[in-house]
Amino acid sequence: MKMKKLLLFLSCVLCVSADALHSDLNIRGCSETDAENMYGLDGEELYYTDFNKQKEIFVLPPFVDPFTAPGGYEQAVANLRVCRDNIKLFGKGMKDYPPEQDAPSGVMIYTRDEVEFGGKNTLICHVTGFYPAPVNVSWTKNQQVTEGSSINVPYPNKDGTFTQISRLDFTPQLGDIYSCAVQHLALTQPLTKIYEVKASTRSDPGVGPSVFCGVGLTLGLLGVAVGTFFLVKGNECS
Ligand SMILES: *[C@@H]1O[C@H](CO)[C@@H](O)[C@H](O)[C@H]1NC(C)=O
């Protein structure tokens, strides 16, 4: 009994400190035919429920320490029952509300690594601020449609909109032009972002640092000279 109390206490302390440091997310949704249940932590998806396979699917990358969610599937099924009951209850009252639609508020295209001509790299198209999910992202290279991209599952933001990230492996060659085009329910035409492999995109420090170094060194030496001058002058006077 004492042990149990201690455990309870401990878990509460953990809850409190975890509450301050991390933000936990659980999304449950259902329709008459579909169901969703996902858990996230600090902006990353941890796992979701696959109601067909009847288990939790962990989606963290392999370098993360493995963990399990005992009883998670049973809990998800219980929540689903509540959700379907709610749909029956509220479905009638809410049926005339038009569904909300937000077009993506931000689309960014960038490379995962610093660009080196001929070196393997990944282009990333980051799409955020849209509702409902998902978006479709298509890529072109020099105006030809390219296959082989991947996209993650929509991640919910704090404000109820979603984020999705599409990736395309590529090898930067000078002059190549890539684009990612984003389609969404609330857009009449795709939102397109262009990425051009330019000489200046390469991680070339250029003349900037040398100029700064030269000017800095000159000013420094000047300072020493002026300082020495006044030191000598001062000594002469006294
Ligand atoms: C995304 O692509 C699928 C398959 O081509 C299509 O059915 C769907 O309408 C598209 N969604 C949007 C938002 O354009």
PDBQT file of the ligand as one rigid body, heavy atoms in Angstrom, charges set to zero:
ROOT
HETATM    1  C1  LIG A 301      -4.698  14.783 -53.866  1.00  0.00    +0.000 C 
HETATM    2  O1  LIG A 301      -4.522  13.759 -54.816  1.00  0.00    +0.000 OA
HETATM    3  C2  LIG A 301      -5.556  12.788 -54.825  1.00  0.00    +0.000 C 
HETATM    4  C3  LIG A 301      -5.153  11.716 -55.803  1.00  0.00    +0.000 C 
HETATM    5  O2  LIG A 301      -4.687  12.242 -57.008  1.00  0.00    +0.000 OA
HETATM    6  C4  LIG A 301      -6.888  13.451 -55.187  1.00  0.00    +0.000 C 
HETATM    7  O3  LIG A 301      -7.925  12.511 -55.148  1.00  0.00    +0.000 OA
HETATM    8  C5  LIG A 301      -7.169  14.557 -54.165  1.00  0.00    +0.000 C 
HETATM    9  O4  LIG A 301      -8.333  15.241 -54.528  1.00  0.00    +0.000 OA
HETATM   10  C6  LIG A 301      -6.008  15.535 -54.087  1.00  0.00    +0.000 C 
HETATM   11  N1  LIG A 301      -6.247  16.472 -52.995  1.00  0.00    +0.000 N 
HETATM   12  C7  LIG A 301      -6.159  17.804 -53.157  1.00  0.00    +0.000 C 
HETATM   13  C8  LIG A 301      -6.408  18.613 -51.956  1.00  0.00    +0.000 C 
HETATM   14  O5  LIG A 301      -5.902  18.321 -54.209  1.00  0.00    +0.000 OA
ENDROOT
TORSDOF 0
